[in-house]
Amino acid sequence: MPDPRDLTGDEAEDAYDAEYLREVAGGDARQQRLEELKRRIAQGAYHPDPRSIAEGMLSRAGEPEPREEGEDDSSG
């Protein structure tokens, strides 16, 4: 299996299988993950989805999910 840190874009996202995660978890996983993220950011290959991040944050806070653009909020 190629090292996911050498991949870019969607290839890197698809490379996180259970085997790789077990391997990383066996050592200094946090530091390796940080280095990987730094590398992907520098390569321009890290593109987090802002909507998914917001939805995750709101779900943890017990808030309703954000409305889609153009949704009418005058239903109440």
QUIMONOR-V642425 format. One record per residue. N is the residue number from 1. RES is the residue in one letter. OMEGA is omega in whole degrees, -180 to 180 (NA if undefined). NEAR is the number of other C-alpha atoms within 12 Angstrom. Layout:
BEGIN
N&RES&OMEGA&NEAR / N&RES&OMEGA&NEAR
END
This chain:
BEGIN
1&M&179&15 / 2&P&178&15 / 3&D&-179&21 / 4&P&179&28 / 5&R&179&30 / 6&D&-178&19 / 7&L&178&23 / 8&T&174&24 / 9&G&-176&21 / 10&D&178&16 / 11&E&-179&18 / 12&A&180&25 / 13&E&-178&21 / 14&D&-173&17 / 15&A&-177&20 / 16&Y&177&21 / 17&D&-176&17 / 18&A&-180&12 / 19&E&180&15 / 20&Y&-178&22 / 21&L&176&19 / 22&R&-180&13 / 23&E&-179&17 / 24&V&-179&22 / 25&A&-180&15 / 26&G&-178&12 / 27&G&180&13 / 28&D&-172&14 / 29&A&-177&16 / 30&R&-179&14 / 31&Q&179&13 / 32&Q&179&21 / 33&R&179&21 / 34&L&179&15 / 35&E&179&17 / 36&E&179&25 / 37&L&177&26 / 38&K&-179&16 / 39&R&-180&21 / 40&R&177&25 / 41&I&-180&17 / 42&A&-180&14 / 43&Q&-177&17 / 44&G&-176&15 / 45&A&-179&22 / 46&Y&-177&21 / 47&H&179&19 / 48&P&179&16 / 49&D&-176&10 / 50&P&-179&11 / 51&R&179&16 / 52&S&178&14 / 53&I&-180&15 / 54&A&180&18 / 55&E&178&19 / 56&G&179&17 / 57&M&-179&16 / 58&L&-180&16 / 59&S&178&14 / 60&R&-180&12 / 61&A&179&11 / 62&G&180&10 / 63&E&175&13 / 64&P&179&13 / 65&E&180&17 / 66&P&179&19 / 67&R&174&14 / 68&E&176&10 / 69&E&177&8 / 70&G&179&8 / 71&E&-179&9 / 72&D&179&9 / 73&D&-180&10 / 74&S&-178&6 / 75&S&-175&5 / 76&G&NA&4
END
